[in-house]
Amino acid sequence: HVQLVESGGGSVQAGMTLNLSCAAPDLIHTYAQYCMGWFRQAPGEEREAVAAITTGHGSRYYVDSVKGRFSISQDNAKPTLYLQMNALRPEDTAMYYCAADLVTGGDWRSVGLWSYWGQGTQVTVS
């Protein structure tokens, strides 16, 4: 089945940049068109949306808290999802999860709409 594997997390100082990757080698064989996204969850908090991208026209979506600092992109051929996080802040500290699903309607920020999830990669900013 579809497997998502995140990498690139770590501990960095505030203001630094960190790049996350999510490998999904068999996703292209499962869906003709799909969405991929990043979510995060801090201790004691609900999982929240960060960014998402669609394969169709490459539409990108961000929550206000990361807009202008984070950049989502993907390699549709592999496929692989990326998240470049600039100007990191302590409040960005969380477990970051990669997600994937078919292109569909609804609010992309809703965690329950996504079918496939990775194990997560920890990002700590101090």
C-alpha positions in Angstrom: 0.0 0.0 0.0 1.0 3.7 -0.1 3.9 4.4 2.2 5.0 7.8 3.2 8.4 8.4 4.8 9.5 11.7 6.2 13.0 12.9 6.8 15.0 16.0 7.4 13.8 16.9 10.9 16.2 18.0 13.6 17.0 20.6 16.2 17.9 24.1 15.1 18.2 27.6 16.4 15.6 30.2 15.9 16.0 32.0 12.5 17.5 29.0 10.8 16.3 27.0 7.9 15.3 23.3 7.8 14.2 21.2 4.8 11.9 18.3 5.1 11.3 15.6 2.6 8.6 13.0 2.2 9.2 10.0 0.0 6.1 8.3 -1.6 7.6 6.0 -4.3 4.4 4.1 -5.0 1.8 6.9 -4.9 2.1 7.7 -8.6 1.1 4.1 -9.3 -2.0 4.3 -7.1 -3.5 7.7 -8.1 -3.5 9.6 -11.4 -4.0 12.9 -9.5 -3.5 13.5 -5.8 -2.8 16.0 -3.1 0.1 16.0 -0.7 0.5 18.0 2.4 2.3 18.7 5.7 0.7 18.8 9.1 2.3 19.2 12.5 1.4 18.4 16.1 3.0 19.9 19.2 2.8 18.2 22.6 -0.7 18.6 24.1 -2.0 20.2 20.9 -4.3 19.0 18.1 -2.7 18.1 14.7 -2.9 21.2 12.5 -2.4 21.8 8.8 0.7 23.5 7.5 0.7 23.4 3.7 -0.6 21.4 0.8 -0.1 21.0 -3.0 -2.1 19.5 -5.8 -0.7 17.6 -8.8 -3.1 19.1 -11.3 -2.0 22.7 -11.6 0.4 22.7 -8.7 -1.8 24.8 -6.6 -0.3 25.6 -3.2 -1.9 26.3 0.1 -0.6 27.6 3.4 -1.9 28.5 6.7 -1.4 32.1 7.8 1.2 31.3 10.5 3.7 29.9 7.9 2.9 32.0 4.9 6.0 33.8 3.6 8.3 31.5 5.6 7.5 28.0 4.4 7.5 26.7 0.9 6.0 23.5 -0.3 7.0 21.7 -3.5 7.0 18.3 -5.0 8.6 16.1 -7.6 5.6 14.4 -9.3 7.7 11.8 -11.0 9.0 10.1 -7.9 6.8 11.4 -6.2 8.5 13.3 -3.3 7.1 16.1 -1.2 9.3 18.9 0.2 8.9 21.6 2.8 11.4 24.4 3.1 11.1 26.1 6.4 12.8 29.5 6.7 13.0 31.8 9.7 12.0 29.1 12.1 10.5 30.1 15.4 10.2 28.2 18.7 6.5 27.9 18.1 7.2 25.9 15.0 8.4 23.1 17.2 6.3 20.0 16.5 6.2 16.6 15.0 5.7 17.1 11.3 3.7 14.6 9.2 3.4 14.1 5.5 0.0 13.3 4.2 -1.5 12.2 0.8 -4.9 11.7 -0.7 -6.9 11.9 -4.0 -7.7 15.4 -5.2 -11.2 16.0 -3.8 -13.4 18.7 -2.4 -13.5 19.9 1.1 -11.2 22.0 3.4 -7.6 20.7 3.0 -6.9 21.7 6.5 -9.2 19.0 7.9 -7.0 16.2 9.2 -9.8 13.7 8.8 -9.9 14.1 5.0 -6.5 12.7 4.4 -6.1 8.9 3.9 -2.3 8.3 4.0 0.1 9.5 6.7 3.8 9.1 7.4 5.3 8.4 10.8 6.4 11.9 11.3 9.7 13.7 11.8 10.5 15.9 14.8 11.4 19.6 14.4 12.7 21.4 17.4 13.5 25.1 17.4 15.2 26.8 20.3 
